[in-house]
Amino acid sequence: MNDRDGTTDRDRVVAALRELVEALDRRVPHVERLGEVRIARESAALRKEAVRRIEELLPTRRDHDRREDDLSNAEMTDDGGPVPK
């Protein structure tokens, strides 16, 4: 569903996941605290899952990047388009 500004549910989920990843990246382990090793391990697992989910939600971004790479590396014809195969 889109909001009036064009934001979709997927966009909001991706933004929240990115915020989570950024927060986990900023976290400084406190080895002197009880249970810190477990917290750090669970944080790393949570970060990994969040990144995986972001990638899952944005497959078109990778497809688009791949297409852009293909086009930028392609031979060009006189009309500016790629050489037909």
Secondary structure, 3 states (H helix, E strand, C coil): CECCCCCEHHHHHHHHHHHHHHHHHHCCCCCCCCCHHHHHHHHHHHHHHHHHHHHHHCHHHHHHHHHHHHHHHCCECCCCCECCC
